[in-house]
Amino acid sequence: MDEIFKQYGSTIITVLAIVAVIGIITLVIGSDTSSIVYKAFSELISNFYFNAGGMAPGA
């Protein structure tokens, strides 16, 4: 086991870091309408239309 970590330790850490980053990005961005990014973008577009004097899309 010690030999494996000596040879592949940095590779294992790199793979775990990449998997962690992908997991965090998926958690933040999400894939449905309940994600943080979707809500912020939807609110941004709605505020733009409202402040431009029109009705918000979908309203």
Secondary structure, DSSP 4 states (H G I P E B T S, - for coil): -HHHHHHHHHHHHHHHHHHHHHHHHHHHH-SSTTSHHHHHHHHHHHHHHHHTTSPPTT-
